[in-house]
Amino acid sequence: QIIELSQNTIPTYLHTINNKMMILAVFLVTLLSVKADQSHLQSRYQCNESESSEHPHHCHLMYLVARDPEQFASDLHRWSSDIGLNLPNYNEAARGEEASHVIDAPDVMAVKRNLRTNASKKTARSMLDASSSSALPIVTAHGMGDSCFNEGSMQYITNRVADLTNQYATCVPTGDNHHDDVLNGYFMSMNENIDIFAKKVKQDPKLSNGFHGIGFSQGNNVLRGYIAKYNDPPVHTFLSINGVNAGISAVPYCIPSTGIFNVATDSNVTENISTPLSRSKFHSKMCDGLMEIASHRAYSEFSQTHSFQANYWRDPRPDEKINYQTYSQLAELGNENPVQDSALNDNFNRTEKFVWVLATEDSIVWPKEGEQWGAPNSEAEDPFTDILPMKETEWY
């Protein structure tokens, strides 16, 4: 357009143009940022044809994550709470409102872990007396399906630790927001989580002289991996609560659903993602993915890259031992490979005290003895009934 302007109106006109250009620039930067995030999601959670054929269930889950990560993370956290993987919501318990989590699968409803319920103040204080004598901060690490951004669980218990010890305490996430922190506990490898954890620890000046580490369930793999690979700044005392330290060899809370679906043609792919999946339906999808890995697909480059749980899967069958040693990130951290790394042991020895808490009624981790470094005896006639204590294991 040709616009006639008097000399007096030119500055006002130019100012208006500048403001509009600024708004446009901000809009474009935001749009590009969103597109970059979408592109990142598509690449991170995308399977090629071969991977979809070999890992149909896990690839289907990744597809759903890419479509709506926040909704999937919400469903994932709810599911983890339903089956007892997460810490309880202490805020609800403090108000006298017992959290009511009901799942459609009847065999899963009874799952419980004795340390997943509220402990008395006396018990909590006695557990932490050993570390309170040392003026070091405390770092907590959450389990699968949980997040450092959850106010009622991880934030609550981290603040409680700070109150009991009169020291700085922080929960270190591996995601920058709630949904990424939850998703990383399933779809990002253990080593990647460990590396991000180490970077965030290094960035906190209050941790520069070392700290005590408290891990919950899967969070112990992150802390243990940090100790083995980095331990700088060092972990003085490592308190492991219900940790999958020696791995798992079964998924007892999963009831496999029937039927193998094709990601490309399955009608579930076109479901309305704005509506949360029913509890039983989501349970089936998650267990299909986990059981797929547990069956015979854990020890592959794909599984070790895209499944945290595959990283600590310890198949007790003798004919899987070589595959475990070759592919497993747990085997790598434990120096169970033929080629060993002495630096891992040296770093581990820099931690002065270890406390391994075993949940005696645990029906989530199998074998529960793995929480204190026990494992199935792969040389036994039936390794699923012969569990070795820590001092009888090969790696000990």
Buried (B, 14 or more C-beta within 10 A) or exposed (E): EEEEEEEEEEEEEEEEEEEEEEEEEEEEEEEEEEEEEEEEBEEBBEBEEEBBEBBBBBBBBBBBBBBBBBBBBBBBBBBBBBBBBBBBBBBBBEEEEEEEBEBBBEEBBEBBBEBBEEEEEEEBBEBBEEBBEBEBBBBBBBBBBBBBBBEBBBBBBBBBBBEBBEBBBBBBBBBEBBBBBBBBBBBBBBBBBBBBBBEBBEEBEEBEEBBBBBBBBBBBBBBBBBBBBBBBBBBBBBBBBBBBBBBBBBBBBBBBBEEEBEBEEBEEBEEEEEEBBEBBBBBBBBBBBBBBBBEEBBBBEBBBBBBBBBBBBBBBBEEBBEBBBEBBBBBBBBBBBEEEBEEBEEBBEBBEEBBBBBBEEBBBBBBBBBBBBBBBBBEBEEBBEEBBEBEEBEEE
